[in-house]
Amino acid sequence: MDKELLRLFDGDDVTVLGLMSGTSADGLDLCRVRFTGRDRYPRYAVLSTGFIPYPKEFGEAFKRPLELSGAEIAHWHMEWGRWAAKELKQVRGDYDVIASHGQTLLHRPPDYTLQIGEARCVVQALKKPLICDFRSADVCRGGQGAPLIPIVDDYLLRDENDAVLALNMGGIANITWLPPKRSGLPIRAWDTGPANTLIDKAVIDYSAGRRLYDKAGLIARRGKTDRKVLKNLLQDPYFRRDIPKSAGQEQFGNDFYRKIKAQINPQTDTEWENFIRSLSDFTVESIVSECGKRLPAEPRIRRIYASGGGAENLFILERLQERFPGTEVRKFDLPGVDSGSKEAFGFAYLGYLFLRRIPGNVPSVTGASKACVLGTIYF
């Protein structure tokens, strides 16, 4: 191992470029962070953030992962690496190492998980080490490999006296319950069900591809929820499974969406608006139901920090505030880290933990048999 690589492991300062693309498959979030320290709670400074939209063909493929053949998955694995290598050359500012989540295409723990993105393409082009494959070590120990951001929520949000909830709404919604530090209670976290994935699919269909999402929830606001449809959706077997659990396109992907759409068969503007409203309330009610079933009534949740694309949906935020009376619902926003950059920051932090040989999973969350260092480095 050369001296420069050893410095990454042994030095007190490291600058990590975190990369994240979620199940919405709209592009790559970036967060460049300098960490100072050697334990789980380093000082940090966010140096820059950004977003690189995916080419159209990426989104079309990555939103239907279960329909891809093995050869197609291999193709997109290499293509993602080549594309990222080209795009990341345009990123301004120096950094020591890249921490990449990659693009999840297959996730059925504890059997397998697959995040594509050929690391060697990026390493060879940028002459920078790259850490990736953050989920496999947890899955190998019988865990869900998800969610991985709870350790980041603990780092950024845990309060001494109050219980708080971190809610991330990408394609899938996941929560992290953070009891007060003084309580001694363990963190709980899991995927509650769909966030934007079904809503986005409906909006794309309704607009014939002219819109990719329900901006600010305006379409849903015009509709009326079909209570019978909503009740049926909440009967899905996923919601009867106990935690730990995680979800993806296998549970709430194209097959799930097509089945619902065929049953409702929206035709008119009003029917589409009602459909999108019902799917939006499905997101809200699945979050509320999962919290009610699996979290203790005390200590009471004082604040909910919402992040991800769903945090831009004002209709969903308003409905959440209605359904969590007495709890403050706010968008996640910390110095240098906002709702859009939080998960990219999270993978920068997981990259830091890898270099310090500190476990990045939370066994009480994922169900893994033990805490372990997450990731693999290419150089």
Secondary structure, DSSP 8 states (H G I E B T S, - for coil): --HHHHHHHH-SEEEEEEEE--TT-SEEEEEEEEEE-SSSS-EEEEEEEEEEE--HHHHHHHTSGGG--HHHHHHHHHHHHHHHHHHHTT--S--SEEEE--EEEEEETTTEEEEE--HHHHHHHH---EEE--SHHHHHTT------THHHHHHHH--SS-EEEEEEESSEEEEEEE--GGG----EEEEEEESSHHHHHHHHHHTTTS-SS-GGGHHHHHS---HHHHHHHTT-GGGGS-SS----HHHHSHHHHHHHHHHH---SHHHHHHHHHHHHHHHHHHHHHHHHHHS-SSS-EEEEEEESGGGG-HHHHHHHHHHSTTSEEEE-EETTEETTTHHHHHHHHHHHHHHTT-----HHHH--SS-----EEE-
